[in-house]
């Protein structure tokens, strides 16, 4: 039985609970996808079919070849902006398909 250590900050308790439940990766993936949608904006989201995180690579399926090419050329900048917005390095690479 865990020893009572007195009051703790709620954020600390939530982090411990998330780790104990083993859902950190799912929560991080949801944060990445949500942050991508916010950064990409309505124009890019309008040509996006799907977004998913596999490991540390964000996969974004784009319907328009012109947009796909443009985003591919800027993938390093997108990756940096995404990690800055997240406050941690969750995305190592972005693959536009």
Biotite code that builds the C-alpha atoms (Angstrom):
import biotite.structure as struc

atoms = struc.array([
    struc.Atom([0.000, 0.000, 0.000], chain_id="A", res_id=1, res_name="UNK", atom_name="CA", element="C"),
    struc.Atom([1.451, 3.408, -0.947], chain_id="A", res_id=2, res_name="UNK", atom_name="CA", element="C"),
    struc.Atom([2.497, 5.654, 1.882], chain_id="A", res_id=3, res_name="UNK", atom_name="CA", element="C"),
    struc.Atom([0.550, 8.920, 2.228], chain_id="A", res_id=4, res_name="UNK", atom_name="CA", element="C"),
    struc.Atom([2.873, 11.837, 1.503], chain_id="A", res_id=5, res_name="UNK", atom_name="CA", element="C"),
    struc.Atom([0.457, 14.688, 2.075], chain_id="A", res_id=6, res_name="UNK", atom_name="CA", element="C"),
    struc.Atom([-1.154, 16.976, -0.495], chain_id="A", res_id=7, res_name="UNK", atom_name="CA", element="C"),
    struc.Atom([0.379, 16.984, -3.990], chain_id="A", res_id=8, res_name="UNK", atom_name="CA", element="C"),
    struc.Atom([-0.198, 19.259, -6.974], chain_id="A", res_id=9, res_name="UNK", atom_name="CA", element="C"),
    struc.Atom([-3.002, 17.980, -9.207], chain_id="A", res_id=10, res_name="UNK", atom_name="CA", element="C"),
    struc.Atom([-0.737, 18.046, -12.287], chain_id="A", res_id=11, res_name="UNK", atom_name="CA", element="C"),
    struc.Atom([1.717, 15.724, -10.572], chain_id="A", res_id=12, res_name="UNK", atom_name="CA", element="C"),
    struc.Atom([-1.033, 13.320, -9.543], chain_id="A", res_id=13, res_name="UNK", atom_name="CA", element="C"),
    struc.Atom([-2.461, 13.298, -13.098], chain_id="A", res_id=14, res_name="UNK", atom_name="CA", element="C"),
    struc.Atom([0.956, 12.523, -14.615], chain_id="A", res_id=15, res_name="UNK", atom_name="CA", element="C"),
    struc.Atom([1.396, 9.605, -12.209], chain_id="A", res_id=16, res_name="UNK", atom_name="CA", element="C"),
    struc.Atom([-2.074, 8.295, -13.014], chain_id="A", res_id=17, res_name="UNK", atom_name="CA", element="C"),
    struc.Atom([-1.538, 8.568, -16.776], chain_id="A", res_id=18, res_name="UNK", atom_name="CA", element="C"),
    struc.Atom([1.733, 6.645, -16.466], chain_id="A", res_id=19, res_name="UNK", atom_name="CA", element="C"),
    struc.Atom([0.167, 3.984, -14.213], chain_id="A", res_id=20, res_name="UNK", atom_name="CA", element="C"),
    struc.Atom([-2.696, 3.463, -16.667], chain_id="A", res_id=21, res_name="UNK", atom_name="CA", element="C"),
    struc.Atom([-0.227, 3.215, -19.572], chain_id="A", res_id=22, res_name="UNK", atom_name="CA", element="C"),
    struc.Atom([-2.013, 5.765, -21.731], chain_id="A", res_id=23, res_name="UNK", atom_name="CA", element="C"),
    struc.Atom([0.786, 8.319, -22.161], chain_id="A", res_id=24, res_name="UNK", atom_name="CA", element="C"),
    struc.Atom([1.380, 7.408, -25.850], chain_id="A", res_id=25, res_name="UNK", atom_name="CA", element="C"),
    struc.Atom([-2.303, 7.714, -26.726], chain_id="A", res_id=26, res_name="UNK", atom_name="CA", element="C"),
    struc.Atom([-2.603, 11.073, -25.015], chain_id="A", res_id=27, res_name="UNK", atom_name="CA", element="C"),
    struc.Atom([0.586, 12.340, -26.678], chain_id="A", res_id=28, res_name="UNK", atom_name="CA", element="C"),
    struc.Atom([-0.681, 11.178, -30.097], chain_id="A", res_id=29, res_name="UNK", atom_name="CA", element="C"),
    struc.Atom([-3.986, 13.009, -29.558], chain_id="A", res_id=30, res_name="UNK", atom_name="CA", element="C"),
    struc.Atom([-2.111, 16.157, -28.509], chain_id="A", res_id=31, res_name="UNK", atom_name="CA", element="C"),
    struc.Atom([0.088, 16.001, -31.633], chain_id="A", res_id=32, res_name="UNK", atom_name="CA", element="C"),
    struc.Atom([-2.889, 15.546, -33.978], chain_id="A", res_id=33, res_name="UNK", atom_name="CA", element="C"),
    struc.Atom([-4.862, 18.328, -32.310], chain_id="A", res_id=34, res_name="UNK", atom_name="CA", element="C"),
    struc.Atom([-1.864, 20.684, -32.406], chain_id="A", res_id=35, res_name="UNK", atom_name="CA", element="C"),
    struc.Atom([-1.199, 19.853, -36.069], chain_id="A", res_id=36, res_name="UNK", atom_name="CA", element="C"),
    struc.Atom([-4.804, 20.753, -36.959], chain_id="A", res_id=37, res_name="UNK", atom_name="CA", element="C"),
    struc.Atom([-4.516, 24.073, -35.126], chain_id="A", res_id=38, res_name="UNK", atom_name="CA", element="C"),
    struc.Atom([-1.181, 24.973, -36.755], chain_id="A", res_id=39, res_name="UNK", atom_name="CA", element="C"),
    struc.Atom([-2.176, 23.839, -40.253], chain_id="A", res_id=40, res_name="UNK", atom_name="CA", element="C"),
    struc.Atom([-5.296, 25.976, -40.297], chain_id="A", res_id=41, res_name="UNK", atom_name="CA", element="C"),
    struc.Atom([-8.428, 25.622, -42.426], chain_id="A", res_id=42, res_name="UNK", atom_name="CA", element="C"),
    struc.Atom([-6.727, 25.798, -45.829], chain_id="A", res_id=43, res_name="UNK", atom_name="CA", element="C"),
    struc.Atom([-4.387, 22.835, -45.246], chain_id="A", res_id=44, res_name="UNK", atom_name="CA", element="C"),
    struc.Atom([-6.969, 20.939, -43.192], chain_id="A", res_id=45, res_name="UNK", atom_name="CA", element="C"),
    struc.Atom([-9.284, 21.299, -46.188], chain_id="A", res_id=46, res_name="UNK", atom_name="CA", element="C"),
    struc.Atom([-6.963, 19.175, -48.351], chain_id="A", res_id=47, res_name="UNK", atom_name="CA", element="C"),
    struc.Atom([-6.012, 16.718, -45.590], chain_id="A", res_id=48, res_name="UNK", atom_name="CA", element="C"),
    struc.Atom([-7.576, 13.233, -45.583], chain_id="A", res_id=49, res_name="UNK", atom_name="CA", element="C"),
    struc.Atom([-6.011, 11.819, -42.420], chain_id="A", res_id=50, res_name="UNK", atom_name="CA", element="C"),
    struc.Atom([-3.394, 12.477, -39.745], chain_id="A", res_id=51, res_name="UNK", atom_name="CA", element="C"),
    struc.Atom([-1.854, 9.882, -37.442], chain_id="A", res_id=52, res_name="UNK", atom_name="CA", element="C"),
    struc.Atom([1.226, 9.484, -35.286], chain_id="A", res_id=53, res_name="UNK", atom_name="CA", element="C"),
    struc.Atom([3.286, 6.306, -35.622], chain_id="A", res_id=54, res_name="UNK", atom_name="CA", element="C"),
    struc.Atom([6.164, 6.221, -33.224], chain_id="A", res_id=55, res_name="UNK", atom_name="CA", element="C"),
    struc.Atom([7.635, 9.694, -33.500], chain_id="A", res_id=56, res_name="UNK", atom_name="CA", element="C"),
    struc.Atom([6.635, 10.261, -37.141], chain_id="A", res_id=57, res_name="UNK", atom_name="CA", element="C"),
    struc.Atom([3.514, 12.234, -38.009], chain_id="A", res_id=58, res_name="UNK", atom_name="CA", element="C"),
    struc.Atom([1.843, 10.894, -41.169], chain_id="A", res_id=59, res_name="UNK", atom_name="CA", element="C"),
    struc.Atom([-0.357, 13.396, -42.995], chain_id="A", res_id=60, res_name="UNK", atom_name="CA", element="C"),
    struc.Atom([-2.320, 12.274, -46.059], chain_id="A", res_id=61, res_name="UNK", atom_name="CA", element="C"),
    struc.Atom([-2.845, 15.199, -48.445], chain_id="A", res_id=62, res_name="UNK", atom_name="CA", element="C"),
    struc.Atom([-5.246, 15.072, -51.446], chain_id="A", res_id=63, res_name="UNK", atom_name="CA", element="C"),
    struc.Atom([-3.505, 17.801, -53.444], chain_id="A", res_id=64, res_name="UNK", atom_name="CA", element="C"),
    struc.Atom([-0.129, 16.985, -54.996], chain_id="A", res_id=65, res_name="UNK", atom_name="CA", element="C"),
    struc.Atom([0.783, 20.688, -55.115], chain_id="A", res_id=66, res_name="UNK", atom_name="CA", element="C"),
    struc.Atom([0.099, 21.097, -51.386], chain_id="A", res_id=67, res_name="UNK", atom_name="CA", element="C"),
    struc.Atom([1.872, 17.807, -50.628], chain_id="A", res_id=68, res_name="UNK", atom_name="CA", element="C"),
    struc.Atom([4.991, 19.007, -52.456], chain_id="A", res_id=69, res_name="UNK", atom_name="CA", element="C"),
    struc.Atom([4.944, 22.414, -50.757], chain_id="A", res_id=70, res_name="UNK", atom_name="CA", element="C"),
    struc.Atom([4.489, 20.913, -47.285], chain_id="A", res_id=71, res_name="UNK", atom_name="CA", element="C"),
    struc.Atom([7.175, 18.311, -47.947], chain_id="A", res_id=72, res_name="UNK", atom_name="CA", element="C"),
    struc.Atom([9.684, 21.069, -48.700], chain_id="A", res_id=73, res_name="UNK", atom_name="CA", element="C"),
    struc.Atom([8.813, 22.748, -45.384], chain_id="A", res_id=74, res_name="UNK", atom_name="CA", element="C"),
    struc.Atom([8.589, 19.600, -43.237], chain_id="A", res_id=75, res_name="UNK", atom_name="CA", element="C"),
    struc.Atom([11.528, 20.590, -40.996], chain_id="A", res_id=76, res_name="UNK", atom_name="CA", element="C"),
    struc.Atom([9.922, 23.926, -40.181], chain_id="A", res_id=77, res_name="UNK", atom_name="CA", element="C"),
    struc.Atom([6.575, 22.248, -39.499], chain_id="A", res_id=78, res_name="UNK", atom_name="CA", element="C"),
    struc.Atom([8.242, 19.745, -37.193], chain_id="A", res_id=79, res_name="UNK", atom_name="CA", element="C"),
    struc.Atom([9.974, 22.507, -35.201], chain_id="A", res_id=80, res_name="UNK", atom_name="CA", element="C"),
    struc.Atom([6.802, 24.580, -34.930], chain_id="A", res_id=81, res_name="UNK", atom_name="CA", element="C"),
    struc.Atom([4.813, 21.561, -33.822], chain_id="A", res_id=82, res_name="UNK", atom_name="CA", element="C"),
    struc.Atom([7.282, 20.599, -31.085], chain_id="A", res_id=83, res_name="UNK", atom_name="CA", element="C"),
    struc.Atom([7.533, 24.217, -29.923], chain_id="A", res_id=84, res_name="UNK", atom_name="CA", element="C"),
    struc.Atom([3.768, 24.399, -29.621], chain_id="A", res_id=85, res_name="UNK", atom_name="CA", element="C"),
    struc.Atom([3.661, 21.071, -27.751], chain_id="A", res_id=86, res_name="UNK", atom_name="CA", element="C"),
    struc.Atom([6.413, 22.148, -25.375], chain_id="A", res_id=87, res_name="UNK", atom_name="CA", element="C"),
    struc.Atom([8.337, 18.901, -25.900], chain_id="A", res_id=88, res_name="UNK", atom_name="CA", element="C"),
    struc.Atom([9.893, 16.924, -28.749], chain_id="A", res_id=89, res_name="UNK", atom_name="CA", element="C"),
    struc.Atom([7.171, 14.395, -29.568], chain_id="A", res_id=90, res_name="UNK", atom_name="CA", element="C"),
    struc.Atom([7.565, 14.535, -33.366], chain_id="A", res_id=91, res_name="UNK", atom_name="CA", element="C"),
    struc.Atom([10.855, 13.569, -34.983], chain_id="A", res_id=92, res_name="UNK", atom_name="CA", element="C"),
    struc.Atom([9.669, 13.637, -38.607], chain_id="A", res_id=93, res_name="UNK", atom_name="CA", element="C"),
    struc.Atom([6.618, 14.422, -40.740], chain_id="A", res_id=94, res_name="UNK", atom_name="CA", element="C"),
    struc.Atom([5.692, 12.326, -43.767], chain_id="A", res_id=95, res_name="UNK", atom_name="CA", element="C"),
    struc.Atom([3.292, 13.847, -46.265], chain_id="A", res_id=96, res_name="UNK", atom_name="CA", element="C"),
    struc.Atom([1.575, 11.248, -48.447], chain_id="A", res_id=97, res_name="UNK", atom_name="CA", element="C"),
])
